[in-house]
Amino acid sequence: MAKKNHTEHCNFCGRRQDEVPMLLTGIDGAICSDCASQANAVAETELKRYKDIYADNEGRPLSGLKEQNIPRPHEIKDFLDKYVIGQDEAKRTLSVAVYNHYKRLENKQRLGNSTESDDVEIEKSNIIMLGPTGTGKTLLVRTIARLLDVPFTIVDATVFTEAGYVGEDVESILSRLLQVCDYNEALAQRGIVFIDEIDKIARKQDNPSLTREVGGEGVQQSLLKLLEGSVVNVPPKGGRKHPDQDFIHLDTREILFICGGAFEGLERRIARRLGSRTVGYTNVRNTARLDEEDLMRYAEPQDLRSFGLIPELVGRLPVITALRPLDEQALRRILLEPKNSIVKQYTKLFEMDGVQLVFEESALDFIVKQAIQYKLGARGLRSITERIMKEAMFDAPKLSKDSSKLYVTADYCREQIAKYAPPLV
């Protein structure tokens, strides 16, 4: 039973009941008619502003982007440069593809809200990114989603199986996207999905098999309708489908799908394809101009088909970009330059304990050379630095009382690494 309210004044303006035209009382407070009228006017103004910026004429939320607010390709690349070192070609490709995608959505929205007609229908262009582990595929996509302020989710292709097998259905990709935006369907339909490890679901044999591949070609077939664009039945709470549940109907035509994978061994297929053309002196001379350290940049759709992706899937990923392997110079810049660089992170952590951390040049060289030997890319930098700094971080509170500075030298790095395994350099 609700408790009776004995309030005799407005909780907003403080006036008594006999000083206002009307006093509306509730369980824990009261508001006068004047304050209620002003609150209504403020609410209407803010709601109108929200609809003008974030919603269409029917009140459906947009992504927070209007055409005049969509960053131009060079602006997207400039933002990526703050967090991702190198990979200029991949940055340019992604910047143009993402800009065109959201420009297409805004044009479609504008035509939908007007009497204009357009004879040209622009289709979306999904993206596939090739490159070794640790080259920045996930970081690039995550950074773009942060800039655009759109729903973004990362899924791993290896967890999906064909329908009817134990595992996750491909529709769970959309369940995760819905969870990110609190099940706002209109907002989810303008999001970005990054499907990682797409190379792990490649067909295991060159020829289609009569037997089913639980996590291979069958999963690729299931992904086709998501990538191209269709209304998909999504379980409201994720998990497996069953006939009696109510589904969320999500249209994927406006969702941008970006796939990524290491595609280990693809270089050999590319080299074989390029080598098959070398007939005559001129072609041999042209082949010598190829960058043998970065054959991924010459990847074409037929190479992806020979690797094991079915033609239908390759056709739905028209934008192909490759990330270069990271050399010593790039790894050193990753250690120092980005806003979230590893050195800056550890310096900040020690600063919180009152210790000034200083990495000597020789220490940076040691970490970079170790990462090159491990062949883990930028991820290797983090794991190596973590091993080196673990003991110092354990003693950091005590160090702050004894000394205000801690110098990290190559000898110190070598000593710490040797506790786990003999150093490679």
TAQUIHU-V561272 format. One line per field, one symbol per residue. phi: phi as a letter, one per 40 degrees, with the letter a starting at -180 (. if undefined). burial: 1 if it has 9 or more other ideal C-beta (glycine too) atoms within 8 Angstrom, else 0. A space follows every 10 residues. Layout:
phi->???
burial->???
//
This chain:
phi->.ccccbcbac ccbgccccbb cabcbbcbia accccccccc cccccccccc cccbbcccgc cccgbbdcbc ccdccccccc ccbbcgfccc ccccccccdc cccccccccc cccbccbbcb bcccbcbbbb iccgchcccc ccccccccfb daabbbcccc bcdhbcibcc ccdcdccccc bffccccccb cbbbccfccc bcccbcbdcc cccdbbcccc cccdccccha cbcbdcbggc caccccbccb cccbccbbba acfcgcdccc ccccccccbg cccccccccc cccacdcccb dcccccchcc dcccccbccb bbbccccccc cccccbcdcb cccccccccc cccgbccbcc dccccccccc ccccfbgccc dccccccccd cccccddccc ccacbbcbbc cccccccccb adccb
burial->0000100011 0000000001 0011000011 1111110010 0000000001 1000110000 0111101001 1010011011 0011111011 1111111111 1111111111 1000000000 0001111111 1101111111 1111101101 1111101001 1100001011 1111111111 1011111111 1111111111 1110000010 0011111111 1111111011 0111110000 1000001101 1101111111 1010010011 1011000100 0011001001 0001111010 0011111011 0111011011 1111110001 1111110100 1111111011 1010111001 0011111111 1101011111 1111101111 0110010011 0000010111 0111011100 00000
//
